[in-house]
Amino acid sequence: MADIKYEITKKIAVLSESAKGWKRELNLISWNGREPKYDIRDWSENHEKMGKGITLSKEELDKLKEILNSL
């Protein structure tokens, strides 16, 4: 399996925390040296381990915001 490199360029918000201490976070992350994107996923306390998540461009995040505001 190839190494995945990431850099959290901006921590935006903690959405929730599990009983095991993992936190679901919204962050701006650069994956493999690419342009940073918005990312929602679970992280261990030291950010060395991560769960599955979703990565969104600025345009996708704006569209999601519009949808959520209409609910």
C-alpha positions, 0 to 999 in steps of 0.5 A: 500500500502506498504511503499517503502524505497529508498536512493539516493546514488549518484546523476548523472545528471539532464536530464530535468526540467518541468515548475512545477519544477520537474526534470527528473534525472539519479541517483543511488538508493538503493530501500528497502535496496537492492544493488543500481541500476541506475534509471531514473524518475521525482522528486519533488524539495525536492525528497519527491515525485516521478513519474514513472520511470525505474530502470536499472542494470549496465549491462542493462545500459551498453547495453542501452549505446551501443544501443544509441551509435549505433544510 
